[in-house]
C-alpha cells in the first residue's frame, strides 16, 4: 500500500514537471512578452532572405546605421496559410529589394522581432499584423 502511494505521488510529480517544462518552451517559442508590442519600430533596409515555410515565415534584411555599420535583422510572420489569406505568396518579397519594415522588436535589444508590415519599393504594403491584442499598425510614411 505504501509503495503504491509513493509511485502515484512520483507519477503525479513527474507529469506536473513535464507539463511545466513543455509550457515554458511553448511560451518561449511564441514570444510571450519577448517583443515590445506597444509600438512598431520603423527600419529601412535591404532584403537578404525570404523564407516561406512553417512554423513561421521569416524576412531577413540588412539595416545600415548612421555610422554605416550594418545590422542583420530577422522579422517573423505567421505561418504561410495565414499569410496567404492576407495576400502574401512565396514570391512577395524579392531578395535585394529596398524595403521599409515595421517590426515589433525584441525587448532585449536583439535584432529580431515580429513583423507588423512591410512596404515594398513600389509602395505596395504587405500587412503581417494579426497578433491578438496587438495595437493597430502605424500609418505608412508619405
LUMKE-804122 format. One record per residue: residue in three letters; x, y, z of N, C-alpha, C, O in turn. Coordinates in Angstrom, 2 decimals. Layout:
  resn     n.px     n.py     n.pz    ca.px    ca.py    ca.pz     c.px     c.py     c.pz     o.px     o.py     o.pz
   ALA        X        Y        Z        X        Y        Z        X        Y        Z        X        Y        Z
...
END
This chain:
  resn     n.px     n.py     n.pz    ca.px    ca.py    ca.pz     c.px     c.py     c.pz     o.px     o.py     o.pz
   UNK     0.83    -1.19     0.00     0.00     0.00     0.00     0.88     1.26     0.00     0.64     2.19    -0.77
   UNK     1.88     1.27     0.88     2.78     2.41     0.98     3.55     2.61    -0.33     3.76     3.75    -0.75
   UNK     3.98     1.52    -0.99     4.70     1.60    -2.27     3.81     2.19    -3.36     4.28     3.01    -4.15
   UNK     2.56     1.78    -3.42     1.63     2.30    -4.43     1.42     3.81    -4.26     1.34     4.53    -5.25
   UNK     1.34     4.27    -3.03     1.17     5.69    -2.76     2.41     6.47    -3.21     2.27     7.55    -3.79
   UNK     3.59     5.94    -2.97     4.83     6.59    -3.40     4.92     6.65    -4.92     5.31     7.67    -5.50
   UNK     4.56     5.56    -5.56     4.60     5.51    -7.03     3.60     6.52    -7.60     3.92     7.23    -8.55
   UNK     2.42     6.58    -7.04     1.39     7.53    -7.50     1.88     8.96    -7.33     1.74     9.77    -8.25
   UNK     2.46     9.29    -6.19     2.99    10.63    -5.96     4.09    10.96    -6.96     4.15    12.07    -7.49
   UNK     4.97    10.00    -7.21     6.07    10.22    -8.15     5.53    10.49    -9.56     6.00    11.40   -10.25
   UNK     4.54     9.71    -9.99     3.97     9.87   -11.32     3.29    11.25   -11.44     3.47    11.94   -12.45
   UNK     2.53    11.64   -10.44     1.86    12.94   -10.46     2.90    14.06   -10.51     2.74    15.01   -11.28
   UNK     3.94    13.96    -9.71     5.00    14.97    -9.71     5.71    15.02   -11.07     5.96    16.11   -11.59
   UNK     6.03    13.87   -11.63     6.72    13.82   -12.92     5.86    14.42   -14.03     6.37    15.15   -14.88
   UNK     4.58    14.11   -14.03     3.68    14.67   -15.04     3.59    16.19   -14.88     3.61    16.93   -15.86
   UNK     3.49    16.65   -13.64     3.41    18.09   -13.39     4.66    18.82   -13.86     4.56    19.87   -14.50
   UNK     5.83    18.28   -13.57     7.08    18.89   -14.02     7.16    18.88   -15.54     7.58    19.86   -16.15
   UNK     6.76    17.78   -16.14     6.76    17.68   -17.61     5.86    18.72   -18.25     6.24    19.32   -19.25
   UNK     4.69    18.94   -17.69     3.77    19.94   -18.23     4.34    21.35   -18.08     4.20    22.17   -18.99
   UNK     4.98    21.63   -16.95     5.61    22.94   -16.77     6.71    23.18   -17.78     6.81    24.26   -18.36
   UNK     7.54    22.18   -18.00     8.63    22.32   -18.97     8.08    22.50   -20.38     8.59    23.34   -21.13
   UNK     7.09    21.75   -20.74     6.50    21.86   -22.08     5.86    23.23   -22.28     6.01    23.83   -23.35
   UNK     5.17    23.73   -21.29     4.51    25.03   -21.45     5.53    26.16   -21.51     5.30    27.14   -22.22
   UNK     6.64    26.08   -20.80     7.64    27.14   -20.86     8.29    27.18   -22.24     8.60    28.27   -22.73
   UNK     8.50    26.03   -22.87     9.05    26.02   -24.22     8.07    26.63   -25.21     8.47    27.37   -26.11
   UNK     6.79    26.33   -25.05     5.78    26.89   -25.93     5.73    28.40   -25.79     5.67    29.11   -26.79
   UNK     5.76    28.91   -24.57     5.73    30.35   -24.36     6.97    31.01   -24.95     6.88    32.08   -25.56
   UNK     8.13    30.39   -24.80     9.35    30.97   -25.35     9.28    30.99   -26.87     9.69    31.98   -27.49
   UNK     8.78    29.93   -27.47     8.69    29.87   -28.93     7.74    30.93   -29.47     8.02    31.54   -30.51
   UNK     6.65    31.16   -28.79     5.66    32.09   -29.29     5.85    33.52   -28.80     4.98    34.36   -28.99
   UNK     6.98    33.80   -28.17     7.35    35.16   -27.84     6.54    35.79   -26.73     6.30    37.00   -26.73
   UNK     6.12    34.98   -25.77     5.36    35.54   -24.66     6.18    36.63   -23.99     7.16    36.36   -23.29
   UNK     5.76    37.86   -24.22     6.37    39.02   -23.60     7.81    39.28   -24.05     8.54    40.00   -23.37
   UNK     8.23    38.73   -25.17     9.59    38.98   -25.67     9.68    40.23   -26.53    10.74    40.85   -26.61
   UNK     8.57    40.60   -27.16     8.57    41.73   -28.08     7.79    42.91   -27.49     6.84    42.72   -26.74
   UNK     8.21    44.10   -27.84     7.50    45.30   -27.41     6.36    45.52   -28.40     6.55    46.11   -29.46
   UNK     5.18    45.05   -28.03     4.02    45.14   -28.91     3.29    46.48   -28.79     2.24    46.67   -29.40
   UNK     3.84    47.41   -28.02     3.18    48.71   -27.85     3.46    49.65   -29.01     2.69    50.58   -29.24
   UNK     4.55    49.42   -29.75     4.86    50.30   -30.88     5.74    49.55   -31.88     6.61    48.76   -31.52
   UNK     5.47    49.82   -33.14     6.29    49.22   -34.19     7.49    50.13   -34.47     7.34    51.35   -34.58
   UNK     8.67    49.54   -34.57     9.88    50.26   -34.92     9.95    50.28   -36.45     9.67    49.27   -37.10
   UNK    10.32    51.41   -37.03    10.41    51.54   -38.48    11.87    51.44   -38.89    12.72    52.20   -38.41
   UNK    12.17    50.50   -39.79    13.53    50.27   -40.27    13.54    50.28   -41.80    12.61    49.78   -42.43
   UNK    14.58    50.84   -42.37    14.74    50.81   -43.83    15.98    49.98   -44.12    17.05    50.22   -43.58
   UNK    15.79    48.98   -44.99    16.90    48.09   -45.27    16.72    47.33   -46.57    15.81    47.61   -47.35
   UNK    17.60    46.37   -46.78    17.62    45.56   -47.99    17.36    44.10   -47.63    18.00    43.55   -46.74
   UNK    16.41    43.49   -48.32    16.06    42.09   -48.07    17.23    41.19   -48.47    17.75    41.28   -49.58
   UNK    17.63    40.31   -47.55    18.71    39.36   -47.82    18.19    37.93   -47.96    18.85    37.07   -48.56
   UNK    16.99    37.68   -47.40    16.41    36.33   -47.50    14.93    36.42   -47.15    14.53    37.19   -46.27
   UNK    14.13    35.62   -47.86    12.72    35.49   -47.52    12.41    34.01   -47.45    12.38    33.32   -48.47
   UNK    12.18    33.51   -46.24    11.88    32.10   -46.02    10.37    31.95   -45.89     9.75    32.56   -45.03
   UNK     9.80    31.12   -46.76     8.37    30.84   -46.75     8.20    29.42   -46.27     8.44    28.48   -47.02
   UNK     7.79    29.24   -45.03     7.63    27.88   -44.51     7.17    27.88   -43.07     7.10    28.92   -42.42
   UNK     6.88    26.70   -42.60     6.41    26.52   -41.22     7.58    26.39   -40.27     8.63    25.90   -40.69
   UNK     7.46    26.78   -39.03     6.22    27.23   -38.42     5.91    28.71   -38.67     4.77    29.13   -38.47
   UNK     6.90    29.49   -39.11     6.68    30.91   -39.40     7.50    31.30   -40.62     8.57    30.75   -40.85
   UNK     6.99    32.25   -41.39     7.80    32.84   -42.45     8.81    33.77   -41.79     8.59    34.26   -40.68
   UNK     9.93    34.00   -42.48    10.96    34.90   -41.95    11.44    35.82   -43.06    11.69    35.39   -44.18
   UNK    11.57    37.10   -42.72    12.15    38.08   -43.63    13.46    38.54   -42.99    13.45    39.12   -41.91
   UNK    14.58    38.27   -43.66    15.88    38.74   -43.19    16.26    39.97   -44.00    16.08    39.99   -45.22
   UNK    16.77    40.98   -43.32    17.12    42.21   -44.02    18.25    42.92   -43.29    18.40    42.81   -42.07
   UNK    19.04    43.66   -44.05    20.17    44.41   -43.50    19.81    45.88   -43.40    19.25    46.47   -44.33
   UNK    20.12    46.47   -42.25    19.81    47.87   -41.98    21.09    48.61   -41.59    21.68    48.31   -40.55
   UNK    21.52    49.57   -42.42    22.71    50.35   -42.05    22.35    51.40   -40.99    21.26    51.98   -41.03
   UNK    23.27    51.64   -40.04    23.04    52.69   -39.07    23.71    53.98   -39.52    24.23    54.06   -40.63
   UNK    23.70    54.99   -38.65    24.25    56.30   -39.00    25.75    56.23   -39.33    26.26    57.04   -40.10
   UNK    26.43    55.27   -38.73    27.88    55.12   -38.95    28.20    54.25   -40.16    29.36    54.05   -40.49
   UNK    27.17    53.73   -40.81    27.38    52.87   -41.96    27.54    51.40   -41.61    27.74    50.57   -42.49
   UNK    27.46    51.07   -40.32    27.55    49.66   -39.91    26.20    48.99   -40.14    25.15    49.59   -39.92
   UNK    26.26    47.75   -40.58    25.04    47.05   -40.97    24.58    46.11   -39.86    25.35    45.31   -39.33
   UNK    23.29    46.24   -39.52    22.66    45.32   -38.58    21.86    44.30   -39.36    21.15    44.65   -40.30
   UNK    21.97    43.05   -38.98    21.25    41.96   -39.65    19.99    41.65   -38.84    20.08    41.18   -37.71
   UNK    18.84    41.91   -39.42    17.56    41.74   -38.75    16.79    40.55   -39.29    16.95    40.17   -40.45
   UNK    15.95    39.96   -38.45    15.02    38.90   -38.87    13.65    39.25   -38.30    13.50    39.47   -37.10
   UNK    12.66    39.28   -39.18    11.27    39.53   -38.78    10.45    38.28   -39.06    10.52    37.72   -40.15
   UNK     9.69    37.86   -38.09     8.87    36.67   -38.21     7.43    37.04   -38.50     6.91    38.03   -37.99
   UNK     6.78    36.22   -39.34     5.35    36.40   -39.61     4.62    35.17   -39.09     5.22    34.27   -38.49
   UNK     3.35    35.14   -39.34     2.57    33.95   -39.02     2.83    32.90   -40.10     3.54    33.18   -41.07
   UNK     2.28    31.69   -39.95     2.52    30.62   -40.92     2.02    30.96   -42.33     1.19    31.86   -42.50
   UNK     2.53    30.25   -43.33     2.17    30.52   -44.73     0.67    30.57   -45.00     0.22    31.45   -45.74
   UNK    -0.11    29.65   -44.45    -1.55    29.65   -44.75    -2.22    30.93   -44.26    -3.12    31.45   -44.93
   UNK    -1.81    31.43   -43.12    -2.37    32.68   -42.61    -1.94    33.83   -43.51    -2.75    34.72   -43.82
   UNK    -0.68    33.83   -43.94    -0.18    34.91   -44.78    -0.81    34.88   -46.18    -1.00    35.93   -46.79
   UNK    -1.13    33.69   -46.68    -1.85    33.59   -47.96    -3.18    34.32   -47.89    -3.58    35.00   -48.84
   UNK    -3.87    34.19   -46.76    -5.15    34.87   -46.57    -4.97    36.39   -46.58    -5.92    37.12   -46.87
   UNK    -3.78    36.86   -46.26    -3.51    38.30   -46.24    -2.91    38.78   -47.56    -2.51    39.94   -47.68
   UNK    -2.87    37.90   -48.56    -2.41    38.30   -49.89    -0.93    38.06   -50.16    -0.43    38.48   -51.20
   UNK    -0.24    37.40   -49.28     1.18    37.11   -49.48     1.34    35.83   -50.30     0.45    34.98   -50.33
   UNK     2.48    35.71   -50.98     2.89    34.46   -51.64     4.37    34.25   -51.34     5.02    35.10   -50.74
   UNK     4.88    33.11   -51.76     6.30    32.83   -51.53     7.21    33.75   -52.35     8.42    33.78   -52.13
   UNK     6.63    34.51   -53.29     7.41    35.43   -54.11     7.11    36.90   -53.79     7.47    37.79   -54.56
   UNK     6.45    37.14   -52.68     6.04    38.51   -52.33     7.20    39.46   -52.08     7.10    40.65   -52.37
   UNK     8.30    38.94   -51.53     9.40    39.82   -51.12    10.69    39.36   -51.79    11.34    38.44   -51.29
   UNK    11.07    39.99   -52.90    12.30    39.58   -53.59    13.57    39.99   -52.82    13.65    41.07   -52.25
   UNK    14.54    39.09   -52.82    15.85    39.39   -52.25    16.45    40.56   -53.03    16.38    40.60   -54.26
   UNK    17.05    41.51   -52.30    17.66    42.67   -52.92    16.77    43.91   -52.90    17.26    45.02   -53.12
   UNK    15.47    43.73   -52.65    14.57    44.88   -52.59    14.90    45.76   -51.39    15.23    45.27   -50.31
   UNK    14.80    47.06   -51.60    14.93    48.04   -50.51    13.53    48.24   -49.95    12.62    48.64   -50.68
   UNK    13.37    47.97   -48.67    12.05    47.96   -48.05    12.02    48.81   -46.78    13.05    49.13   -46.19
   UNK    10.80    49.17   -46.40    10.57    49.78   -45.10     9.81    48.76   -44.27     8.76    48.27   -44.67
   UNK    10.37    48.44   -43.11     9.83    47.37   -42.28     9.32    47.97   -40.97    10.02    48.73   -40.30
   UNK     8.10    47.60   -40.62     7.52    47.95   -39.33     7.55    46.67   -38.50     6.91    45.68   -38.85
   UNK     8.30    46.70   -37.41     8.54    45.48   -36.65     8.35    45.74   -35.17     8.75    46.78   -34.65
   UNK     7.74    44.79   -34.50     7.67    44.82   -33.04     8.95    44.14   -32.57     9.06    42.92   -32.56
   UNK     9.92    44.96   -32.18    11.28    44.47   -31.90    11.38    43.78   -30.53    10.56    44.00   -29.64
   UNK    12.40    42.95   -30.41    12.67    42.25   -29.17    12.99    43.25   -28.06    13.68    44.24   -28.29
   UNK    12.50    42.98   -26.88    12.75    43.86   -25.74    14.20    43.82   -25.28    14.67    44.77   -24.66
   UNK    14.90    42.73   -25.58    16.28    42.60   -25.09    17.31    43.27   -26.00    18.51    43.18   -25.75
   UNK    16.85    43.95   -27.05    17.77    44.67   -27.92    18.33    43.87   -29.08    19.06    44.41   -29.90
   UNK    18.01    42.58   -29.15    18.49    41.78   -30.28    17.75    42.20   -31.55    16.66    42.77   -31.48
   UNK    18.33    41.92   -32.68    17.80    42.40   -33.96    16.81    41.40   -34.57    16.98    40.95   -35.70
   UNK    15.79    41.08   -33.80    14.71    40.20   -34.24    13.39    40.81   -33.78    13.35    41.67   -32.91
   UNK    12.31    40.35   -34.39    11.00    40.80   -33.97     9.90    40.15   -34.76    10.15    39.32   -35.64
   UNK     8.70    40.53   -34.45     7.54    40.04   -35.18     7.09    41.15   -36.13     6.99    42.31   -35.75
   UNK     6.84    40.77   -37.36     6.55    41.75   -38.41     5.15    42.32   -38.26     4.17    41.59   -38.09
   UNK     5.07    43.65   -38.35     3.79    44.34   -38.38     3.35    44.48   -39.83     2.25    44.09   -40.20
   UNK     4.24    45.05   -40.66     4.00    45.18   -42.10     5.29    45.58   -42.79     6.27    45.96   -42.15
   UNK     5.26    45.49   -44.11     6.44    45.82   -44.90     5.97    46.61   -46.12     4.96    46.28   -46.74
   UNK     6.73    47.64   -46.47     6.41    48.46   -47.64     7.50    48.20   -48.68     8.68    48.40   -48.41
   UNK     7.08    47.75   -49.86     7.99    47.41   -50.95     8.42    48.66   -51.71     7.83    49.73   -51.52
   UNK     9.45    48.56   -52.57     9.95    49.74   -53.29     8.89    50.46   -54.13     8.96    51.67   -54.30
   UNK     7.91    49.71   -54.64     6.86    50.33   -55.47     5.73    50.94   -54.64     4.75    51.44   -55.18
   UNK     5.88    50.90   -53.30     4.87    51.46   -52.41     3.82    50.46   -51.95     3.01    50.78   -51.07
   UNK     3.83    49.27   -52.53     2.86    48.24   -52.12     3.15    47.86   -50.66     4.30    47.67   -50.27
   UNK     2.09    47.74   -49.90     2.20    47.42   -48.48     1.65    46.03   -48.22     0.53    45.72   -48.61
   UNK     2.43    45.20   -47.57     2.00    43.86   -47.17     1.85    43.84   -45.66     2.80    44.12   -44.92
   UNK     0.66    43.52   -45.21     0.38    43.53   -43.77     0.60    42.15   -43.19     0.13    41.14   -43.73
   UNK     1.32    42.11   -42.09     1.52    40.87   -41.36     0.83    40.95   -40.02     0.81    39.98   -39.25
   UNK     0.27    42.10   -39.74    -0.40    42.35   -38.47    -1.51    41.33   -38.26    -2.20    40.94   -39.21
   UNK    -1.68    40.91   -37.04    -2.75    39.98   -36.76    -2.63    39.33   -35.41    -3.47    38.51   -35.03
   UNK    -1.59    39.70   -34.66    -1.43    39.10   -33.34    -2.57    39.57   -32.43    -2.84    40.77   -32.37
   UNK    -3.22    38.65   -31.74    -4.32    39.04   -30.87    -3.85    40.07   -29.84    -2.82    39.90   -29.20
   UNK    -4.61    41.14   -29.71    -4.29    42.15   -28.72    -3.23    43.15   -29.16    -2.92    44.08   -28.42
   UNK    -2.67    42.97   -30.35    -1.64    43.89   -30.82    -2.27    45.20   -31.24    -3.41    45.22   -31.70
   UNK    -1.54    46.31   -31.07    -2.09    47.60   -31.46    -2.24    47.70   -32.96    -1.61    46.94   -33.70
   UNK    -3.06    48.62   -33.42    -3.25    48.83   -34.85    -1.94    49.30   -35.48    -1.15    49.97   -34.82
   UNK    -1.71    48.96   -36.74    -0.47    49.38   -37.42    -0.37    50.90   -37.49    -1.37    51.60   -37.60
   UNK     0.85    51.38   -37.42     1.10    52.81   -37.59     0.88    53.18   -39.06     1.06    52.34   -39.93
   UNK     0.50    54.42   -39.34     0.30    54.80   -40.74     1.61    54.79   -41.51     2.68    55.05   -40.95
   UNK     1.52    54.48   -42.79     2.70    54.44   -43.65     3.25    55.87   -43.85     2.48    56.82   -43.93
   UNK     4.58    56.00   -43.92     5.14    57.33   -44.16     4.82    57.77   -45.56     4.75    56.96   -46.48
   UNK     4.62    59.06   -45.74     4.30    59.61   -47.06     5.53    60.17   -47.71     5.46    60.68   -48.83
END
